[in-house]
Amino acid sequence: MTEGAGTTQTSPFAPGARVEVRDAEWMVRTCTPAASAVDGHMVRAVGVSEFVRGEDAVFFTGIEDVTALDPERTRLVHDDSSGYARSRLYLESVLRRTPLPQSERRLAMPDKFLLKDLVYQRRPAELALRELRPRVLIADVVGLGKTLEIGLILAELIRRGRGERILVVTPQQVLEQFQQELWTRFAIPLVRLDSVGLERVQRDIPAGRNPFLYFKRAIISVDTLKNQGKYGQHLRSMHWDAVVIDESHNLINEGNLRNQLARLLAAQTDALLLASATPHNGNSESFAELIRLLDPAAIADPKNYSAKDIEHLYIRRTKVHPEVRAEMGDDWPERGPSVSVRVPATPAEEKVFTELTRVWLAGEEREGGAVVRKERRLFPYTLLKAFLSSHVALAATVENRIKTITYTGTGAFKDGEDEREHKALLDLRDLAAGIGDADSAKFKGLVDQLQEIGVKAKSPTRAVVFSESVPTLEWLNKTLPDKLGLQPEQVALMHGGLSDTEQQRIISDFALETSKVRVLVTGDVASEGVNLHRQCHHIVHYDLPWSLIRIEQRNGRIDRFGQKHRPQFRALVLTSTVEGAKDDTSVAERLLDREEKAHRAMGTAETVTGLFSAKKEEDRLIQDLLKGRTVDESLDATHQQQDEDTGWAGDVLFGDVGVPEGEAAPERAPEPQLFDSTEEFVRAALSTVAGEVSVDEDERILAFEPPRDLAHRLSALPVDYLRGLKVKERLRVTFDREHAQKRLDEARATKTTWPDTSYVSDLHPLVEWLVDKVQVQTHRNEAPVIRADVDTPVFLVQGTYSNELGQPTVVEWMAVTGLPDEPRVEDMFEAARRAGVGTGMVNTGQPGDLSELQELVPAAVRAARAHLEERSAEYDVRITEDLARPQQRLEQWQQLSLQGLGEDPRGQRKKERVHDTYAEQQRLMRRMSTAGEPLLRVLAVVKGEN
């Protein structure tokens, strides 16, 4: 055993073990230390014996009398089923229910889902499984498929018994999209806790109950969850197997509610998966804070660290990475050019350009001095950007500022500067009011471009129109239909002021082939994480953000993996003849060009400035414009300054990180099985142990009314999906990937993006339900006897060691022969193969006398135990090697963190924090080591025909 195992709190029951509680038999799913030592271990189990069969329960060993069944007292019984189907199903169910051991780092399930098998998308799972705790930041650039990469990691964790309780946290607009991807691609159901979902939860569970305890796998928006006054107590009382936080760059600012939420969740989970295409703001300390959520002992000096310090936690690829490019194929065509569509300002608009140039942007050179106070010197650029969006945006901005001008109690202005600004605002308001829809050059240009693209009432062509301004969006939504000959419902509006459910509805509808929407006008709420590429490959920037990052994020909505057409981008560029005017050619057009060149050359535009933040890019650009610099001068100077100030960024954040070129594809873990496929297992189980189910089946589809306990497992899925497609009345599943993809594509062409036929992965609730049904039909401490072509009896025995967390560290599948005098132990599956255990067996139904065989059971268990104890030493070596890497990193971190700390109170406090972190990490590593006695189960016995 591992050194120190005798002093640890052992885990008494391995997953799959049979126990007796309250005079009933239960099968253990997980066994982990309880929050309180008094409670002992928390055992999650499913009922096996008659009155509790199929019921889920939680027991605490410190409170309940939980007794393991003695393997030496296993009773052998005949199997009278045709072809020994029950025995083979039972053995297969034990295989499927038993988690892979901790030492198995290879991938077990990468090719078992409804997605193209791409090596680059397996890499994050490979990285996550290398470490004792799967904690990783996936920073692939926009469009590479981070959601699919997350799904693959979660699948591997579930297969290892480390994904029972999952919490996914996303922006509100992508809740349904993320939930749908995990269900349709991986068959992982998540309860969606949006505003409607939370209302349903409150109705379905008793008042005051923890909703996160009630639902074992949930997805919720970060803005809903960050309200710790409402959910903090519930979150603090939970422990998750895995937490996923999408768009995790929103967590960076220490002290804000999202950061506090992330720190709380990071402390309450084993696996932590962070995802963001822009996971940094250019500040080494802020990025270190994000990394410390994953591993508090990863970075000793947040001002000075390298990519090597975090290579076990961080992976980032761009579209130009060789492995990515090699696998793209037709699933991601090269993006088209970013076209500047220049539109000359109308006379009414030129008057505004004149006013902005001579009054607002002139600064101190204006006669009479600047029109605004020194501390508001950026405000003229706010007016300029509003005008470059639309006259309605300018009018709204002016009106808002007029309302906030400071007055004294008598109604007079506080000083002359405010009075001067107020007068200038009134003049600008009058000029904006003088612009009608017919005077908007951009609006006419937009209509022309949409018509050129082919947008019309009966055309399938669609476009997304982006604007930063809500007034502009609302105006476009109102005026576009008439100009394009569309019905009002054919233009959809989305912005951050809409509810979470409304945003999800709009995005989901836009993905449908049958959607009436031809133009989606949206703000930058749709620029992060939202998939708009399924029915659309045109984007028109009505106005452009003054940030390369934001432009790239917008373009990434249609320029992403799975796009079938070449993405097309246009930007409306308003031009002016006014001398000195800063029209769209001054800023927007140059940014559009730089974004395109950077994206083609490096796969991302964030490296151009090195600021890694849309707001920082815009603020820096405006500051440089005030100094008289051009856009190109600003971008080049900013990049150079960032290289000088933050050299760490080039090493840590630029380019591709985490996958050396030419590295071999991730290794596959061997998965022994007694059935040739999941389909064969499911069909056999349905006909053998779920006989009450009437199944209609053909080569592609199984269809049947799900029994109540199976229907309950589907309740995590959206109510409108379950009701709309009557899933609980008629469950339709398929094992055919091509057919499943066809049904998914057809769903996107109808009234829902949820398919009526789901793909059966190994994680599908149907498979899990059948595994449980098979297992509970084997009675307490019994093992079936199979007649086959063997000379001497073969005892099939499972042996397991676990760590303190209840996770298997050793799993051995043994075949014991040569009893009683010369016991030998070999691989169970090789022995079963030689004996012909499998499809085509014939059961003659002759029971025979089992008494002599029964007497050999204790000897078989003892032989298996001795073999397992010998093998455990080999596993311990692997675990020790696994622990050596993090132990070495921890020692180096402690040494570096303590360097130079003085004896003053501040230094002492930091020393205490370092020692506390070190002790906590040591404790976690100790809990990963094998602990306690082995658990053995006699699964079956194979005897000769005579």
Steps between C-alpha positions, in 0.01 A plus 500: 500500500599864458705640784283654763188315390449354844454844653243625251125481521425205276220483248300191600304438181603506136258602226293194404534337843186345652403607851218433743324794660163488682458133405519579129770460241654797324764548234763764578547769237743721691649506846673817619592649837211701646538868583495416869724228644213394725298402193778272372468438126218606272380203294290567192320182399218358291254246636541138390258293707128487425349785701777752428591391147608795288468753785787745555619550856776660705632339819756618755712226652525690828123494537379192312612140534642445152636147463697369206406161365768237563635373165596165655132441571392559141229252402528341158180472295403360164430730208207362300485785247540433129865514398588597860388850408439602861851403607664675207287810553587499869874474432476778241302720739767459768764601245301809403422595859858464623699824462836488331781509755676820594818386329330468158596824325413394147175605336221244513218671310621747235325336204170401659300816442313688231789712382787479259794326663769770496834454672536868587168493686623206711807688621334686790369169638847350464645794694232491770546127568876529543455665837364369827220753484362588156530878508571679175447828316396445137596818319456395138414794278147572383336221301717193569231322703568556869155368593575169329839485673327554833250225417783256430663578836172460688439167325840370610432614856161330505660177378743527790225553758612861541211673323194413704432858608566763232435874502536703179508881525462703179383842379121506492471523121672164444328291767278306260770477235744339746233273647396390153855422387564277802175312445499460121873428470579310822159402647587680824180659637530825698220676685482857368451741788409816311226730632228261382689194616551644847128570530432137415760385752333699775171330417648151482711493816410575863550857619853569620648194335831534323422492124859394423458194722170414336646500148834324465591663166395858433577799280442856619605848393783677677282807556235293675747307710720792607224617736657335802247655731247269337713199410817532706382276782392231256830517311713487813326181612563325166793303366516448126685236305543747216434871449512661155521879464462625144626845388719496809682825412204666675635368831831685495425816697575403857232610742206508260205266546598270214852462637364424847269239348785337312718481810216339693433242230871426449525400865192277476594279207746231398508578126492862382475585130534861394442608140565828324640614168637809679582381852716798591503878512870545434584523869722222628360525853139478383576198286684341792185544706305302240764226494497480879134399485628184335810452711581738787858372500571548130647852503736626768549851365194635314721762336754254366409159363527306175295266285685204653366591845142451382536247218314239706199733529474688172443419134455743213488442125419728208353418162849503349635231734623213276289236675189716475555590135560137408159397633277788397407372155159613375375565854655845512552681168751783482343831592426750225646851491380773734349749259482870581183643349560874483191721515543880461334707770186688399487881534315471829764261632783726378363773723544270797853408389576873480363560850683207652830590331502875574328505838538167678818339368703820468587486868707793628551625144135598488441872532396559858659176620381141516126452512522247785681483831845344503377192687243444225737535207401156368131590474531659153609159371193347660294744293702419188454126542128547562468705180699246299239251616192707413330834547260335748794376707649850499168655603464253790858562618455878488170481685646282774787745552270801510309333783817455704649852465562627853272782618503696824196507724375818327499333159813680380806318366773418745759681289566634155644177369172316559306784342727493193458122465124528547469752217714283272282200583185691405656593167596139436153381598345733245733370228421137588129578495542636150604157369218277383513137391543615140806704606685196640767388255577187703137395508472525123831315470373225730186452294707485182741246649225275635330505164831422328553208738160371397294566811132509411169362620510167317876450486681267744792744523554655843726759653605614845526877544714613795489835677634615834205734560163383632319807356651416160391137531146595596480750213629244248257239626216744445601640161666210315196280428325761286814588302580136428144391430501276808235433759579638849558147633769444236733741680598399853653721767733384777691696761607466862184661634290198406428218746709184495215290362427754226865508393510121490176488301636741237828310460324165483251628243773650282666155482189348340486460125126576514541816707325801351788724608717627218687773684619483860596843632698454816744660738821355631307283746505256206874533444601257776431128473190519281474273195344683204665298223253220438274691260706813442838598353458878461584768757455872445663732751268802507753660728834357607635469854828682550650172612662225293397241759133594476506501120651152502245379754217627282641334189545179695124458528492371142871426445517180700525123481191356332448790258421363154539821299776755470436765768442846353560827687402854411537823693319824424754781494360854521728751320517876527648784295528728804864590554640324806187291556552165669265292291498121477802500270706647785436221749250228411631422154858471624394270784305282260808462281736427791265239647480315169876497443576388855238225491632359174863513611475391864150356541407776746499879515554536875877493453500826301476726804585254775237664722268195502197706596246665271452789742873555542549498124232762451615721788862488384401582142296804604785623718735475202253673270493787749878519467471523123609147414345299219343161560799315356743706707293426810484125436870469425604712796269311733640165389857618546422640845330177606802299387722719718267513801366143500749267341324212673207535259701397195608182677175419677221625278607547141476227239417137573559363849480149635550279191846464345487464122514138386389349833334160464123476528366435852517133594184293527423309818411134435138441599421131547144400421291186459271651237626621165335841534278717715219431254530125551495546877195729491298276270581192708421678827169635372387154392635317805460715810258767385242260364210729589624749241339461158767603252455589135833463332673496167860527389518865597249582774364361824170653612297424813307654786757561775404351837449748780847456652665559161274797426608649832862492386403709198340771716821702498430596140289808412129465561415648160725241332352208696144616437544628147652175375309282751826340609353354818224341299717364221878486531681470167870415499756399242848350496564617145712818498405589146130466576534692829673785321231497234228527766689783666533683169132445430412637844682820414285521190173480693352660810761395752874448509446195724486175298220247552754215492797502736835336441580226749844556642623296796385790720140504378240469779362193318834320537538602864142389571560160341827453689313558825213270391745221422688540826200504729375172352797317646402418855689570817846342509424270210707408194374313193653181367566472127568173316766534234801330345738486800685211661491635854279761667586862435400752770456852364591747774522877514747665737520868587704731718387860551642822636349715772280677245334174405671495160642165386878492490522130409251302294579140412282260302615151601433145392593250773566139394685196633296479817536377764863382486678718242312829471599714206381850409483638148314770308123456519430603144761278345365206698142582402601529133671160506194347662275639228297724731311724261240512225394159371518311830243225555338447838368146529325587825652204690564635853726230643641489851688815612602385849862415411533825310353690794766365733771653281370858534706595812818363341431696180454821700820443697699434183359813338579705810861380506540582131341841547734584786798409283370708211426794728874558536525565125211742518660672798811562292287671236324710759831593662629608158183698443543672834868576439434770239254706704708445812806640324305798370360560848845493662636745241201728545539506878871575475449785251202642688692526827805668349563852621213512749587711798401465863259792489126428544437509126776247434378280782145500364625394157709225657189371676305501174781312323520239777120459503490452123788255515329298773171494311666380179684231695172387652342474155789288374481269801132444434585385148707210633357152541337452838328214679436137423415361157144427402434179310192368322441159351319591180443162337639151462564321173487120525533218252208346317518184712 
